[in-house]
Every structure is written in C-alpha cells, then in structure tokens.
Amino acid sequence: MKRTYWPTTAWQSQDPAASRMNADKLAELEVIIQSEYPDINGMVIVRNGSIAFEQYANGYGPKDTHHMASVTKSVLSALIGIAIHSGYIQHADQKVLDFFPEYGQEAADRQIRDITIRHLLTMTAPYPFEDWHEPLDKLCMQSDWVKYTLDMLGEGGRVGAFKYSTAGAHLLSAIISRSTGQSAREFANEHLFKPIGMNEIPDYDMGSFGFDELFGKDVRGWVKDPAGHSTGGWGLTLSPQDMARFGFLYLNRGIWDSQPILSEQWIDQSTAMNANHYGYLWWLREEDGLSTYSAIGDGGNIICCIPEKDMVVAIASAFSVNPKDRWSLIKEHVIPAIVD
C-alpha cells in the first residue's frame, strides 16, 4: 500500500468521512467510553494512514505518557527482530545460553540447553510455576534478575508447551544488552523510536525497586532492573499517538517512509496464527472473518492492528483491576464504524 505521507513528525487528522468512518458511530463511541470505560485516559484510531478519532480524559492529553505494562513485550519482540536483521543476533533459533556462557556449567544437565530465542518469543519455554501464577514479586526482590530467571528456565514442564512468562521476556531484554552492548531502551531509541518519530525514552535513575517504582505511580521512561537491563515484560511508558506509530509500523510490514525498520518476514512470523493464538509476543485473533494482532498490557492498554481494514486502535488506560474488555469495545463500537 502506497502512503502519501508518514507521521514521523506529526499525525495527520482527517474527518471521519475522509477516513471512511461513520461520524455518527464515532460520536456514539465517544459517549460509550465516557459512560462505560472511565479508566480509558486516551484513545487514538488510525484509519487509512490518518487519525480518524482521538479522545482524552481524566486530565490527560496527546503528549502524556502511560505505563504500557505488557505492551512492552511486543516492543521487545520488535527489538529482537531488528537485532537479527542488523546481525547482532544470528537468528531466532539461537540458543539462549549462547548469550550467557558464564551460566553454561550450572546448566549442564538441564533442558535449558535446548531453549532458544524463539521459545522465549512464543512463550513456549518451561518454568516451575503454575500457568498464570508467575511469582513476579520474587523476581523483583532479586539482586540479579537474569540469574534468577535462568535458574527457573527449563524447569517444571516441557519445551514447546505454552506458558506465559514475564521473566522470559526480561531475558530477551538481557539478550539485547549482551548482543548489542546497549540496553533495550538505548537500542530502541536509536533503531526503532527515533526513526519512526516516537519520542525518545529518557534514562531514569531507579533509586529504589519498590512497587511504585516498578509498577505504580512512579514509573517513568522505561523501568530497569538492578543491573541496568530495561524490563522486558513491562515498564515502558508511551503516549497513545506513539502507541499508534508502533502499530502503524507493523501495519506497513516494517517499512517506514521507504526505509526498512523491520523485515517483512519478521512481521509475518510475529503475527502468523497458531494453536496458541500467540505470535512473537503478540496476541492473535481471528473472529467474524477478521484477523487482528494486538499488543496487550494489564489494566486495559492495547495496540490492536487490523490489517484488512488498514486500522490501528491504541488505548492507554489508568491501571484498574479487571478492566472492561477492550476487544469488546473495538468489536462492538469501532469496527462497525468502518465504511467499506
């Protein structure tokens, strides 16, 4: 698809009709958000390359950033793809322990030796905890998060079975550091954020590692562990417009203004449907004849890409326990506003 402009410096907004959207239904969407989704602080809908809908609430505006929670994982996935494309990493089937040779002796008789980057990307590496009961609090109490995760990796299950792990995503961040010599934040600023016009993420000194600094009201920039590794599974802060830029890069199959940021092959592999409905740290969905892939974060943050409709929906939220499902909002009120 040929684009006439790229939102590297600023997004272009269009009337709903020019974006092939129904203005009345978008007005209804505005009311629905206010009445049923009070925790949504910002929402941007990009359709046919321009912003067709943008709304902010609760005192937030276009420049305000929000903690993305697990949306961070999808950004890590992109960074791994860029590192492979740039030759820092050989390929997705490279062994995890290649990057931690000092750990090899401890792993001599464990199945951790068989675990690859692809297993971490697809959440198919084994861990000793029960599914969806990862002890993140224990991770955050460690002085060495990477060693703690490597000690768990390969235990309590079989390689190839789906088990969601935030610590595994943190290992990918450490692999970025080991292979490029930069933190994930630094690497992203240079190779991803700056080239597509996203705000560069400043370094914030993690004076302490309590709940508020790691997850809560004091999260700034991109959280890091005691060794300086950017958190791989959460901790990145973005504005809704920059969330949309990231989704737009994927919608355009890794190309930005004629420049390849990510390879098309990486986009295809990252978003190819499978039995787990989970690609390379992206959630996959096929429903009512429509295929979508989404970066989803706890508390109601989402970047939903709908290639067939040339659409990205970015929602930034205040953290709340058990927020109302964002897919329901997109399915019932955003997609029906499309004029084909």
QUIFEN-V795383 format. One record per backbone hydrogen bond with DSSP energy under -0.5 kcal/mol. CO is the residue of the C=O (numbers start at 1). NH is the residue of the N-H. E is the energy in kcal/mol with one decimal. If there is no record, write none. Layout:
# QUIFEN-V795383
co nh e
CO NH E
CO NH E
This chain:
# QUIFEN-V795383
co nh e
1 3 -0.5
6 8 -1.7
6 9 -0.5
12 51 -3.0
15 18 -0.6
15 19 -1.4
16 21 -2.8
17 20 -1.4
20 339 -2.9
21 23 -0.7
22 26 -1.9
23 27 -2.0
24 28 -1.9
25 29 -2.1
26 30 -1.9
27 31 -1.5
28 32 -2.6
29 33 -2.5
30 34 -1.8
31 35 -2.3
32 36 -3.1
32 37 -0.6
33 37 -1.7
37 40 -1.9
39 41 -0.6
39 318 -3.0
41 57 -2.2
42 316 -2.8
43 55 -2.3
44 46 -0.5
44 314 -2.9
45 47 -0.5
45 52 -2.8
45 53 -1.3
46 312 -2.2
47 50 -1.5
50 47 -2.7
50 52 -0.6
51 14 -2.3
53 45 -2.9
55 43 -2.3
57 60 -1.8
61 64 -1.3
66 68 -0.5
66 238 -2.1
68 71 -1.9
69 72 -1.9
70 73 -1.3
70 74 -0.6
71 74 -0.7
71 75 -1.2
72 76 -2.2
73 77 -2.1
74 78 -1.7
75 79 -2.1
76 80 -2.3
77 81 -2.1
78 82 -2.5
79 83 -2.6
80 84 -2.2
81 85 -2.5
82 86 -2.2
83 88 -2.1
83 89 -1.5
84 87 -1.2
91 94 -1.6
92 118 -2.4
94 117 -2.0
95 98 -1.3
96 99 -1.8
97 100 -0.8
100 103 -2.3
101 104 -1.3
103 106 -0.6
103 107 -1.0
104 107 -0.6
105 108 -1.2
107 110 -1.9
110 113 -1.6
111 114 -1.9
112 115 -1.3
115 96 -2.6
116 120 -1.4
117 121 -2.5
118 122 -2.1
119 124 -2.7
120 123 -0.7
121 281 -1.4
123 163 -3.1
124 160 -3.1
126 154 -2.7
126 155 -0.6
130 133 -2.2
134 136 -2.0
135 138 -0.9
135 139 -1.4
136 140 -2.3
137 141 -0.7
138 141 -0.9
139 142 -1.6
144 148 -1.9
145 149 -2.1
146 150 -2.7
147 151 -2.3
148 152 -1.1
149 153 -2.6
152 155 -1.9
158 161 -1.6
165 169 -1.0
166 170 -1.5
167 171 -1.6
168 172 -1.2
169 173 -1.4
170 174 -2.1
171 175 -2.2
172 176 -2.1
173 177 -2.1
174 178 -2.8
175 179 -2.4
176 180 -2.4
176 182 -0.5
177 181 -2.0
183 187 -2.9
184 188 -2.8
185 189 -2.5
186 190 -1.9
187 191 -2.7
188 192 -2.4
188 193 -2.9
189 194 -1.8
192 196 -1.2
193 198 -2.3
194 197 -1.5
200 202 -0.6
204 206 -0.5
205 207 -1.6
210 214 -2.1
211 215 -3.5
211 216 -1.9
212 218 -1.4
216 219 -1.7
221 237 -2.1
223 231 -2.8
225 228 -2.2
229 225 -2.6
235 223 -1.9
236 68 -3.1
238 66 -2.4
239 243 -2.4
240 244 -2.2
241 245 -1.7
242 246 -2.3
243 247 -2.2
244 248 -2.6
245 249 -2.0
246 250 -1.4
247 251 -2.5
248 252 -1.8
249 254 -2.5
250 253 -2.1
252 255 -1.7
254 261 -2.9
254 262 -1.7
256 259 -2.0
259 256 -3.0
259 261 -0.8
263 267 -1.8
264 268 -2.6
265 269 -2.6
266 270 -2.6
267 271 -1.5
268 272 -0.5
269 272 -0.7
270 280 -1.5
274 277 -1.5
277 284 -2.4
279 281 -1.5
282 279 -2.9
283 294 -2.9
285 292 -2.7
287 290 -2.0
290 287 -2.5
292 285 -2.4
293 305 -2.8
294 283 -2.9
294 296 -0.6
295 303 -2.2
297 300 -1.3
297 301 -1.6
301 297 -3.0
302 315 -2.7
303 295 -2.2
303 305 -0.6
304 313 -2.7
305 293 -1.7
306 309 -1.4
306 311 -1.5
307 310 -1.7
310 48 -2.3
311 306 -3.0
312 46 -2.9
312 314 -0.5
313 304 -3.0
314 44 -2.5
315 302 -2.0
316 41 -2.0
316 42 -1.9
320 323 -0.7
325 329 -1.0
326 330 -2.4
327 331 -3.4
328 332 -2.7
329 333 -1.9
329 334 -0.8
330 334 -1.1
330 335 -2.8
334 337 -1.3
335 338 -1.8
337 22 -3.0
338 340 -0.7
